[in-house]
Amino acid sequence: MLTTSVERLEGTKVKLTVTVPAELVDESIARTYKAVAKQVRIPGFRPGKAPRPMIDTMVGHDYVMTEATEDVVNTSYPVALDVEALRPIVSPEMEGLENVEPGQPYTYTADIEVRPDLTLSSAKDFSVALPAKEATQAEIDAQLTVARERFASLEPVEDRGIEVDDFVLLSFVGTVDGESYEGNEVDKYLYEMSRGLMPTEFDTGIIGAKPGEERDIEFVIPETSSNADFVGKKAGFHVTIHEIKAKKLPEIDEEFAANLGGFDSVEEMITDLKNRLDLQKATDHDREKERRVRELVASRLVGDVPDAMIESRQSTMMRDFLSMLETREIPVEEYLTATGIDMDTLEADIRVQGEQSVREDLALEALCRELGMAVSAEDLDAELNEIADATGTSVEDARKRWEELGLMAVVTEQIMHRKAVKWLLDNAEVTVEETSAADDSAEDKKSAKKKPAAEKTAKKTADDVAASEE
């Protein structure tokens, strides 16, 4: 059994002293000799069967003891952290790492920066405003507009010039600084205005033009251009307008209802739409409530969050994000181009979200301390049961494995977070916020900005990029 002690140092630093009993030291030495014996070839002995004196002669006794020391520290350190319930936020500074000796206990120390125990400005009167669980008329109308857009038709326009929402059949020849470039000629392309397919100056340059008219447009290519080689150069376009088409939305009548989903009447269609919206809003309600109570408790956190914690969380989130792109077979450069950002912007965005995530975790832990919440043996048993079921192992094997890895403190922390969130969900006062469909859309965008990048524009943009390759 390990012997451990903790000395509190300045700030969030502690000194952990660990003494490993002689029997565990000898077990590590035995494992090391066995491992080395399998690695070296000694004439006259089968792999792994050479005696210790022969191994010492071949590779050196000090080498074996150095390897054994590393094994002792690597196996005992995670366990010692669990014993003292310490959560390091950076790699420790080890002291006293002289080589182990057979038959002797081994003591070493580690200076560790641990998670801070911050406080809350208040652990009372939590209140959040949430959208209504049922769909509003504005939301129903917005969904009807989306449905009508799906069945919209394009009709020729002859009595006016181009407007911002039109579709235009056009041809053009483009130049950059007076020179042609690859793909600079387009013939009779149906161009949608105000979609950002071309720089704003292009759209502005053809506003008001009528079929048969030709226009020359010049502008300096902005920094937002997807082609970095063209930024700052002068673009020139000779554009010919062939036809203008305006989008016409279908009337909301029985024919539209039948086309949309085989409904017998407009009333049946709207009832079905409302039911679907109600179901979606009910599903989103609990998730949104949790998001807002977590943000609320984090806003009450008092104290500084260590940079090391933020950087660690940022690194994890970036790794997960890049892994998601790799799974979807989307190159990082292609994603950045599609979203119009660079790697520095992406990293800065993930850092902001990583800091918010860390603040929420620390705030939940502070709430638990304020309320006197603790993780019971029953809580741990239940968690280990779930882990065992998920991994197809026994509870005993799951516990042993997590203890060997020094992850019991992580499990305990996760349980504590869930307890705090549940308390907030059960005790927070909920009011209904009055919003229009436009407000709801704005709130959706606001929420999206607070998600990790891998969950923010990544999924939609990744889907869009993947779809464009099919």
C-alpha positions as CSV (number, residue, x, y, z in Angstrom):
1,M,0.0,0.0,0.0
2,L,1.3,3.4,-0.9
3,T,2.0,6.1,1.7
4,T,1.2,9.6,0.5
5,S,1.1,13.1,2.0
6,V,0.4,16.5,0.6
7,E,1.9,19.9,1.5
8,R,0.1,23.0,0.3
9,L,2.4,25.5,-1.5
10,E,1.8,28.9,-2.9
11,G,-1.4,29.4,-5.0
12,T,-2.7,26.3,-6.6
13,K,0.6,24.3,-6.2
14,V,1.1,21.3,-3.9
15,K,4.0,19.0,-3.0
16,L,2.9,15.3,-3.2
17,T,5.2,12.8,-1.4
18,V,4.8,9.2,-2.3
19,T,6.5,6.2,-0.6
20,V,6.2,2.9,-2.5
21,P,6.6,-0.2,-0.3
22,A,9.5,-2.6,-0.9
23,E,7.3,-5.4,-2.2
24,L,5.9,-3.1,-5.0
25,V,9.4,-2.0,-5.8
26,D,10.5,-5.6,-6.2
27,E,7.5,-6.3,-8.4
28,S,8.5,-3.5,-10.7
29,I,12.1,-4.7,-10.8
30,A,10.9,-8.2,-11.7
31,R,8.7,-6.8,-14.5
32,T,11.6,-4.8,-15.8
33,Y,14.1,-7.7,-15.8
34,K,11.5,-9.8,-17.6
35,A,10.9,-7.1,-20.2
36,V,14.6,-6.5,-20.8
37,A,15.2,-10.2,-21.1
38,K,12.7,-10.4,-24.0
39,Q,14.4,-7.5,-25.8
40,V,18.0,-8.7,-25.8
41,R,19.4,-11.9,-27.4
42,I,21.8,-13.8,-25.1
43,P,23.5,-16.8,-26.6
44,G,22.5,-20.0,-24.8
45,F,19.2,-18.7,-23.4
46,R,15.8,-18.5,-24.9
47,P,14.2,-15.0,-25.1
48,G,13.0,-14.0,-21.6
49,K,14.9,-16.8,-19.8
50,A,18.3,-15.3,-19.1
51,P,19.2,-14.9,-15.4
52,R,19.5,-11.4,-13.9
53,P,23.3,-11.5,-13.5
54,M,23.6,-12.2,-17.2
55,I,21.2,-9.4,-18.1
56,D,23.2,-7.0,-15.8
57,T,26.4,-8.0,-17.7
58,M,24.8,-7.5,-21.1
59,V,22.9,-4.1,-20.6
60,G,24.2,-2.9,-17.2
61,H,22.6,-3.1,-13.7
62,D,22.1,0.7,-13.7
63,Y,20.1,0.6,-16.9
64,V,17.7,-2.0,-15.5
65,M,17.3,0.0,-12.3
66,T,16.6,3.2,-14.2
67,E,13.9,1.4,-16.2
68,A,12.5,-0.1,-13.0
69,T,12.4,3.3,-11.4
70,E,10.4,4.7,-14.3
71,D,8.0,1.8,-13.9
72,V,7.6,2.4,-10.2
73,V,6.8,6.1,-10.7
74,N,4.5,5.5,-13.7
75,T,2.4,2.9,-11.8
76,S,2.3,4.6,-8.4
77,Y,1.8,8.3,-9.4
78,P,-1.7,8.0,-10.8
79,V,-2.8,5.9,-7.8
80,A,-1.3,8.5,-5.4
81,L,-3.3,11.3,-7.2
82,D,-6.5,9.3,-6.6
83,V,-5.6,8.7,-3.0
84,E,-5.2,12.4,-2.4
85,A,-8.0,13.4,-4.8
86,L,-5.6,15.6,-6.8
87,R,-6.3,16.8,-10.3
88,P,-3.1,18.2,-11.9
89,I,-3.5,20.7,-14.7
90,V,0.1,20.4,-16.0
91,S,2.8,17.7,-15.9
92,P,4.4,17.5,-12.5
93,E,8.0,18.5,-11.5
94,M,9.5,15.3,-10.0
95,E,12.1,15.4,-7.3
96,G,14.3,12.6,-5.7
97,L,14.2,10.3,-8.7
98,E,17.3,8.3,-7.8
99,N,17.3,4.7,-8.9
100,V,15.3,2.1,-6.9
101,E,17.1,-0.6,-4.9
102,P,15.9,-4.2,-4.5
103,G,14.2,-4.9,-1.2
104,Q,14.0,-1.2,-0.3
105,P,11.0,1.2,-0.2
106,Y,11.2,4.1,-2.7
107,T,10.2,7.7,-1.9
108,Y,9.8,10.6,-4.4
109,T,8.1,13.9,-4.5
110,A,6.2,15.8,-7.2
111,D,5.4,19.5,-7.3
112,I,2.0,19.8,-8.9
113,E,-0.3,22.6,-10.0
114,V,-3.8,21.5,-9.3
115,R,-7.3,22.6,-10.2
116,P,-8.2,25.7,-8.1
117,D,-11.1,25.6,-5.6
118,L,-12.8,28.8,-6.7
119,T,-16.0,30.3,-5.2
120,L,-19.3,31.7,-6.5
121,S,-20.6,35.2,-5.9
122,S,-23.9,33.6,-5.0
123,A,-25.4,30.1,-4.9
124,K,-28.9,31.2,-4.6
125,D,-31.8,32.6,-6.8
126,F,-30.9,31.0,-10.1
127,S,-33.3,32.1,-12.8
128,V,-33.3,31.6,-16.6
129,A,-35.6,32.7,-19.4
130,L,-36.4,30.1,-22.0
131,P,-38.4,30.1,-25.2
132,A,-41.9,28.7,-24.9
133,K,-42.2,24.9,-25.3
134,E,-45.0,25.3,-27.8
135,A,-44.5,26.8,-31.3
136,T,-45.5,30.4,-31.7
137,Q,-47.5,31.7,-34.7
138,A,-44.4,33.5,-35.9
139,E,-42.4,30.3,-35.9
140,I,-45.2,28.5,-37.8
141,D,-45.3,31.3,-40.3
142,A,-41.5,31.1,-40.7
143,Q,-41.7,27.4,-41.3
144,L,-44.4,27.9,-43.9
145,T,-42.2,30.4,-45.7
146,V,-39.4,27.8,-45.8
147,A,-41.8,25.2,-47.2
148,R,-43.0,27.7,-49.8
149,E,-39.4,28.4,-50.8
150,R,-39.0,24.7,-51.6
151,F,-41.8,24.9,-54.1
152,A,-41.0,28.3,-55.5
153,S,-40.9,28.9,-59.2
154,L,-38.9,31.3,-61.3
155,E,-40.8,33.6,-63.7
156,P,-39.3,35.9,-66.3
157,V,-39.3,39.6,-65.6
158,E,-39.3,42.1,-68.5
159,D,-40.6,45.4,-67.2
160,R,-37.9,46.3,-64.8
161,G,-34.2,46.0,-64.0
162,I,-32.3,43.6,-61.7
163,E,-33.2,43.7,-58.0
164,V,-31.4,42.3,-55.0
165,D,-33.5,39.0,-54.8
166,D,-33.5,38.2,-58.5
167,F,-32.0,35.3,-60.4
168,V,-30.1,36.5,-63.5
169,L,-29.1,34.6,-66.6
170,L,-25.8,36.3,-67.5
171,S,-22.5,35.9,-69.3
172,F,-19.3,37.6,-68.4
173,V,-15.6,37.9,-69.2
174,G,-13.3,38.7,-66.2
175,T,-9.8,40.0,-65.8
176,V,-7.5,40.6,-62.9
177,D,-5.2,43.6,-63.3
178,G,-6.1,43.5,-67.0
179,E,-5.0,39.9,-67.5
180,S,-7.2,36.8,-68.2
181,Y,-7.3,34.0,-65.6
182,E,-8.4,30.4,-65.6
183,G,-12.2,30.2,-65.7
184,N,-12.6,33.9,-66.5
185,E,-15.3,33.4,-69.1
186,V,-18.9,32.3,-68.1
187,D,-21.7,31.8,-70.7
188,K,-25.3,32.0,-69.8
189,Y,-25.0,31.2,-66.1
190,L,-28.1,31.5,-63.8
191,Y,-26.7,33.7,-61.1
192,E,-28.5,34.2,-57.8
193,M,-28.2,37.7,-56.4
194,S,-27.3,38.4,-52.7
195,R,-25.9,34.9,-52.1
196,G,-22.3,36.0,-51.8
197,L,-21.3,33.9,-54.8
198,M,-19.4,37.0,-56.1
199,P,-18.1,40.1,-54.3
200,T,-20.7,42.6,-53.2
201,E,-19.3,45.0,-55.8
202,F,-20.3,42.6,-58.6
203,D,-23.9,42.5,-57.4
204,T,-24.0,46.3,-57.0
205,G,-22.6,46.8,-60.4
206,I,-25.5,45.0,-62.2
207,I,-28.4,46.3,-60.0
208,G,-30.9,48.0,-62.3
209,A,-29.6,46.4,-65.5
210,K,-32.3,45.1,-67.9
211,P,-32.2,42.1,-70.4
212,G,-30.0,42.8,-73.3
213,E,-27.9,45.4,-71.4
214,E,-24.1,45.1,-71.0
215,R,-22.2,46.6,-68.1
216,D,-18.5,47.0,-67.2
217,I,-17.6,46.6,-63.5
218,E,-14.3,47.3,-61.8
219,F,-13.3,47.0,-58.2
220,V,-10.4,46.1,-55.9
221,I,-10.6,42.4,-54.8
222,P,-11.2,42.4,-51.0
223,E,-9.3,40.5,-48.4
224,T,-12.3,38.2,-47.9
225,S,-11.6,36.7,-51.4
226,S,-11.1,32.9,-51.4
227,N,-8.2,33.4,-53.7
228,A,-5.4,35.0,-51.8
229,D,-3.3,35.6,-54.9
230,F,-6.0,38.1,-56.2
231,V,-6.4,40.1,-53.0
232,G,-5.7,43.8,-53.5
233,K,-5.7,43.5,-57.3
234,K,-8.2,45.2,-59.7
235,A,-11.0,43.0,-61.0
236,G,-12.8,43.8,-64.2
237,F,-15.9,42.2,-65.6
238,H,-17.8,42.7,-68.9
239,V,-21.3,41.4,-68.1
240,T,-24.1,40.7,-70.5
241,I,-27.6,40.4,-69.1
242,H,-29.8,37.8,-71.0
243,E,-32.8,37.4,-68.7
244,I,-34.1,38.3,-65.3
245,K,-36.1,35.8,-63.2
246,A,-38.0,36.5,-60.0
247,K,-38.9,33.9,-57.4
248,K,-42.6,33.4,-57.0
249,L,-43.8,31.6,-53.9
250,P,-46.9,29.4,-54.1
251,E,-50.1,30.4,-52.4
252,I,-51.0,28.6,-49.2
253,D,-54.0,26.6,-50.5
254,E,-55.1,23.0,-50.8
255,E,-52.9,22.3,-53.8
256,F,-49.8,23.5,-51.8
257,A,-50.9,21.4,-48.8
258,A,-51.2,18.3,-51.1
259,N,-47.8,18.9,-52.7
260,L,-46.1,19.5,-49.4
261,G,-47.1,16.3,-47.7
262,G,-50.3,14.8,-49.2
263,F,-52.5,16.8,-46.8
264,D,-56.2,17.0,-47.5
265,S,-56.5,20.6,-46.3
266,V,-54.5,23.7,-45.2
267,E,-55.8,23.2,-41.7
268,E,-54.4,19.6,-41.6
269,M,-51.0,20.8,-42.9
270,I,-50.7,23.6,-40.3
271,T,-51.7,21.3,-37.5
272,D,-49.1,18.7,-38.6
273,L,-46.5,21.5,-38.9
274,K,-47.3,22.8,-35.4
275,N,-47.1,19.3,-33.9
276,R,-43.7,18.8,-35.4
277,L,-42.5,22.2,-34.1
278,D,-43.9,21.4,-30.7
279,L,-42.1,18.1,-30.6
280,Q,-38.8,19.7,-31.7
281,K,-39.1,22.6,-29.2
282,A,-39.9,20.1,-26.3
283,T,-36.7,18.2,-27.3
284,D,-34.7,21.4,-27.4
285,H,-36.1,22.8,-24.2
286,D,-34.2,20.7,-21.7
287,R,-31.0,21.0,-23.6
288,E,-31.3,24.7,-23.8
289,K,-32.2,24.9,-20.2
290,E,-29.0,23.1,-19.2
291,R,-26.9,25.3,-21.5
292,R,-28.3,28.4,-19.9
293,V,-28.0,27.3,-16.3
294,R,-24.4,26.2,-16.9
295,E,-23.7,29.7,-18.4
296,L,-25.4,31.3,-15.4
297,V,-23.5,29.5,-12.7
298,A,-20.2,30.1,-14.7
299,S,-21.0,33.9,-14.7
300,R,-20.9,33.8,-10.9
301,L,-17.5,32.2,-10.7
302,V,-15.1,34.3,-8.6
303,G,-11.3,34.0,-9.3
304,D,-9.0,33.5,-12.2
305,V,-8.9,30.4,-14.3
306,P,-5.4,29.0,-14.8
307,D,-4.1,29.4,-18.4
308,A,-2.9,25.8,-18.3
309,M,-6.4,24.5,-17.9
310,I,-7.7,26.7,-20.8
311,E,-4.8,25.6,-23.0
312,S,-5.4,21.9,-22.2
313,R,-9.1,22.2,-22.9
314,Q,-8.4,24.1,-26.1
315,S,-5.9,21.4,-27.2
316,T,-8.5,18.7,-26.5
317,M,-11.2,20.5,-28.4
318,M,-9.0,21.2,-31.4
319,R,-7.9,17.6,-31.5
320,D,-11.5,16.4,-31.5
321,F,-12.4,19.0,-34.2
322,L,-9.6,17.9,-36.5
323,S,-10.5,14.3,-35.9
324,M,-14.1,15.0,-36.9
325,L,-12.9,16.6,-40.1
326,E,-10.7,13.7,-40.8
327,T,-13.5,11.2,-40.3
328,R,-15.6,13.2,-42.8
329,E,-12.6,13.2,-45.2
330,I,-12.6,17.0,-45.4
331,P,-9.1,18.6,-45.6
332,V,-8.6,21.4,-43.0
333,E,-7.7,23.9,-45.8
334,E,-11.0,23.1,-47.6
335,Y,-12.9,23.7,-44.4
336,L,-11.2,27.0,-43.7
337,T,-11.9,28.2,-47.2
338,A,-15.5,27.2,-47.0
339,T,-16.0,29.1,-43.7
340,G,-13.9,32.1,-44.7
341,I,-11.6,31.9,-41.7
342,D,-7.9,31.1,-41.2
343,M,-6.3,28.8,-38.7
344,D,-5.5,31.6,-36.2
345,T,-9.2,32.6,-36.1
346,L,-10.2,29.0,-35.6
347,E,-7.8,28.5,-32.7
348,A,-8.8,31.8,-31.1
349,D,-12.5,30.8,-31.4
350,I,-11.8,27.4,-29.8
351,R,-9.8,29.0,-27.0
352,V,-12.8,31.2,-26.1
353,Q,-15.1,28.3,-26.0
354,G,-12.5,26.2,-24.1
355,E,-12.3,28.9,-21.4
356,Q,-16.1,28.9,-21.1
357,S,-16.1,25.2,-20.8
358,V,-13.5,25.2,-18.0
359,R,-15.3,28.0,-16.2
360,E,-18.5,26.0,-16.2
361,D,-16.8,23.0,-14.8
362,L,-15.1,25.0,-12.0
363,A,-18.4,26.8,-11.2
364,L,-20.2,23.4,-10.9
365,E,-17.5,22.2,-8.5
366,A,-17.8,25.4,-6.5
367,L,-21.6,24.9,-6.3
368,C,-21.1,21.4,-5.0
369,R,-18.8,22.7,-2.2
370,E,-21.3,25.5,-1.4
371,L,-24.2,23.0,-1.1
372,G,-22.2,20.3,0.6
373,M,-22.7,17.8,-2.2
374,A,-20.6,14.7,-2.2
375,V,-20.1,11.6,-4.2
376,S,-21.2,8.5,-2.3
377,A,-19.9,4.9,-2.6
378,E,-23.3,4.1,-4.1
379,D,-22.8,6.8,-6.8
380,L,-19.4,5.4,-7.7
381,D,-20.7,1.8,-7.8
382,A,-23.5,2.9,-10.1
383,E,-21.1,4.7,-12.4
384,L,-18.7,1.7,-12.5
385,N,-21.7,-0.5,-13.3
386,E,-22.4,1.6,-16.3
387,I,-18.8,1.6,-17.4
388,A,-18.6,-2.2,-17.0
389,D,-21.8,-2.7,-19.1
390,A,-20.5,-0.3,-21.8
391,T,-17.1,-2.0,-22.0
392,G,-18.3,-5.6,-21.5
393,T,-16.2,-6.2,-18.4
394,S,-17.0,-6.9,-14.8
395,V,-17.4,-4.1,-12.2
396,E,-14.3,-5.4,-10.4
397,D,-12.2,-5.3,-13.6
398,A,-13.6,-1.8,-14.4
399,R,-12.7,-0.5,-10.9
400,K,-9.2,-2.0,-11.0
401,R,-8.5,-0.6,-14.4
402,W,-9.7,2.9,-13.6
403,E,-7.7,2.8,-10.3
404,E,-4.6,1.7,-12.1
405,L,-4.9,4.5,-14.5
406,G,-5.6,7.0,-11.7
407,L,-8.9,8.0,-13.2
408,M,-11.2,7.5,-10.3
409,A,-10.9,11.2,-9.5
410,V,-12.1,11.9,-13.1
411,V,-15.1,9.6,-12.6
412,T,-15.9,11.3,-9.3
413,E,-15.6,14.7,-10.9
414,Q,-18.0,13.8,-13.7
415,I,-20.5,12.5,-11.2
416,M,-20.2,15.7,-9.2
417,H,-20.8,17.8,-12.3
418,R,-24.0,15.9,-13.1
419,K,-25.2,16.3,-9.5
420,A,-24.7,20.1,-9.7
421,V,-26.4,20.3,-13.1
422,K,-29.4,18.3,-11.8
423,W,-29.7,20.6,-8.8
424,L,-29.7,23.6,-11.0
425,L,-32.3,22.1,-13.4
426,D,-34.5,21.2,-10.4
427,N,-34.1,24.5,-8.6
428,A,-33.7,27.2,-11.2
429,E,-36.7,29.4,-11.7
430,V,-37.8,29.4,-15.4
431,T,-39.6,32.2,-17.1
432,V,-40.8,32.3,-20.7
433,E,-39.2,34.8,-22.9
434,E,-41.3,36.5,-25.5
435,T,-39.6,36.3,-28.9
436,S,-40.5,36.8,-32.5
437,A,-39.4,34.4,-35.2
438,A,-36.6,36.9,-36.0
439,D,-35.5,36.9,-32.4
440,D,-35.5,33.1,-32.3
441,S,-33.3,33.0,-35.4
442,A,-30.9,35.5,-33.7
443,E,-30.9,33.4,-30.5
444,D,-30.1,30.3,-32.5
445,K,-27.1,32.1,-34.0
446,K,-26.0,33.3,-30.6
447,S,-26.2,29.8,-29.2
448,A,-24.2,28.4,-32.2
449,K,-21.4,30.8,-31.4
450,K,-21.1,29.4,-27.9
451,K,-20.6,25.8,-29.1
452,P,-17.3,24.3,-29.8
453,A,-16.1,24.9,-33.3
454,A,-16.5,21.2,-34.0
455,E,-20.2,21.6,-33.2
456,K,-20.6,25.1,-34.5
457,T,-20.1,25.7,-38.2
458,A,-18.1,22.5,-38.6
459,K,-21.0,20.1,-38.9
460,K,-23.1,22.3,-41.3
461,T,-20.1,23.5,-43.3
462,A,-18.6,20.0,-43.4
463,D,-21.8,18.6,-44.7
464,D,-22.0,21.4,-47.3
465,V,-18.4,20.7,-48.4
466,A,-19.0,17.0,-48.6
467,A,-22.2,17.5,-50.5
468,S,-20.4,19.6,-53.1
469,E,-17.9,16.8,-53.7
470,E,-20.6,14.2,-54.4
